[in-house]
């Protein structure tokens, strides 16, 4: 069985409590019906209770659940830098939480690609704290912009209305999201190459596209309210 969120969760088998309850009930009934004052009486009851346990376990097997695993993030040891990293990683977590509510696989894939790049950028800054100033606007503005865009997309998807305007807006978000993922990966490459992290140009182009296509946060909300 493949875990859809393997990077955040692990498989865990949770046994059913029913077999234990059945064994307890068996002992109560057995003691009520049969004598329990000789050693062999206890031995027989114990043997039968084992049979009851495994029979019930067969009919009530353990369930498979996915449990979140806390990620061991790297930090720099500098209080200000680490605060910035925590804010950035929280923004990534918020975006991932919204994406888990989105059913479109392409949107989820592109968002995952963008957030993977973000995670690597934060890991780099943790190892190179002097690069922290380069990601301040990235954390305080660019990631929240992506979060607002995806939240609006999720809200439109949740409405389940196939209106032309909503469908057109959703398609444009899907296309813009690929641009976001490409921009984040490009900036990651630049960071590892020792170049200045200048995502402002890419995001300015992105914001222009959003406004031009009517996909800014206020424009999407106005469209939703009009519906």
N, C-alpha and C positions, 0 to 999 in steps of 0.2 A: 504493500500500500504506500502510495507516494504522498508525502506531506506537502500541501500546497503552500505552506509558509515555512519551509524547512529551515530558513535562516533565522527564524525567531522561535520555533517550537520543536519539541521532541515528542515522540510517541511514548505513551505510558499506558500500561495495562492496569485497569482498575477492576479487581475481583468483585463479583456480586456478593452482597452480604447474606443472600438467601440461604446458601448451604449452612452457614453457622446458625442461622435462626432455626433451620430444619433440624439440626443436630440437637439444639437445646430443647426443642419441642419433643423430639423423639425420646430424650432422657426423661422428660416429665411424664409422657404417656407410658413409657416402659416401667417407670417406678410405680405408677398408679395401677398398672395391670399385673406386673410380675414382681416377685419378691427380690429384694436386693440386700440379702444378709450374708451371702456366701461369696467367697472370692470368685468362684466360677460364674456367679451371676453378673458380677461387674465386668469380668472378662468378656462374657457373651454380649453384654450391652455395649461395651466399648467396640467390639468387632462389628456389631450391627450398625453402630453409629458411624463407623468409618465407611461402611457401604452406603449408608444414607447420604453422607457428605459427598462422596464421589458421584453418586447418581444425580444428586441435585446440582453438582458442579457441571455435569455434562449438559443438563437442561438449562442451566443458568450460567453460561460462560462469562468470562471477564470481558469488559468493554474496553475498546481502544479509544483513548482521548488524546488530544494534542495539548500539551501544557507549555506556556511561555517560558523561555529560558533567559534570564537576565544576561545581557551581553557585557562582557568585560572590556569596557572602553579604555583606551589609553588616554592619559592626561599628562600635562606638561609639568605640574607642580607649581606653576605660577597661578596665583589666585584669580587674577583678572582674565588670563587666557583660559583657564579652566571654566570660569563662569561663561565665557563666550562659547566654549565648546559644548557646555551643558545646554545652553539656549539653542544652539544649532541642532544638536542631537534631539532635543525635545521637539523642535520644528519638524525634523525628519520623521520622528515617531508620530506626530499629529498627521502628517501627510500620509504615512503608511496606514494609519487607522482609517482615514477617509477612503483610501484606495481599496481597503478590504470590503467596503460597502459597495464598491463599483463592480458591476458585472461584466463590463466590456474588457475582454482579455488584452486587447491591444493597448488600451489606456493603462491597465495595470502593469503591463510589461514595460512600457515607456517610462512610467513613473518609477518603477523599480530600478530601471537603468539609471535614471537621474539621481535617485536616492543612494544608489550604490556609489556613484561618483562623489556625492556629498560626503558619505561616510569615509571614503578614502582621503578626501580633502581634509576632513577633521583629524584623521589619523596622522596625516603629514604635519599639520600645524601642531599637534601634540608633541611630535618629535622635533619640530622646528618652531618654537614659540615666537621667534622674531617675525614670522610670517603672519601672526595673528591680525595685525592692523589691516591686512589685505582682505580679510574675510568679514570684517565688521558689517559692512553694508550688505554683503551676501547673506549674512545671518539675520540682520534686523529688517531687511526690506525684500530681498529677492525671494527667499524661501516663503515668507508670508504671502507674497504675491501668488506663488504657485499654489499654496494652500487654499487661498480664496478661489482661484480658478477651478481647482479640483472639487472644492466644496460645492460650488455653483453647478458643476457638471453632475455631481452625485445627486443634488437636489432635483435637477431636471430629469435625470434618469429615473429617480424614485417616483416622479409624477406619473410615469407610464403613459404620457400623452404623446402621440405621434404627429403632433402638429408640425407644419412645415417650418415655422420659425424656430421652434425648439430643436427640431432635428438638425436644421442648418447650423444652429449655434453649437450643438454637441459635436457635429462633424468638424467644425472649425477648431474647437478645443482639442479634439483628437490630433489634428494636424499640428497645432501650435505646441502640443506637449512633446512631440518628437523633436521640435526645434529646441525646446528646453533641455531635453536629455542630451542632445548633441552639444549644446552650449556648455553644459556642466562638464561633460567629458572632455571637451576641448580645453576648458580652464584647468581641469585636473592634469592634463598632459603638459600644459604650460607650467604649472606649479612644480611638477616633477622635473621639468627641464630647467628649472631655475629662473624662469621668466616671471615677470610681474603678473599677478593675478588681476586681470582687467576684464571682469565680466560685465562691466557697466555698458560697454558698447553692445554686447550681445543682448542684454536685457532691455536696453533702450530700443533696439530693433524689435524685440519681442513685445514690449509695451505698445510700440507704435502699431504693430500688427493687431494686437488685441483691441486697441481703440478703433483702428480702421475697420475691423471686422465686427465691431459692436460687442466685444467680448470682455470689456473691462468689468470689474466687480459691480460697479453701479449700473452699468448698462444691462448686464445679465439680470440683476435684481429687478430693474425697472421692467424688463421683458416678462419676468415671472409674475410680478405684481399685476401687469396688464392682463395676464391670463386669468 
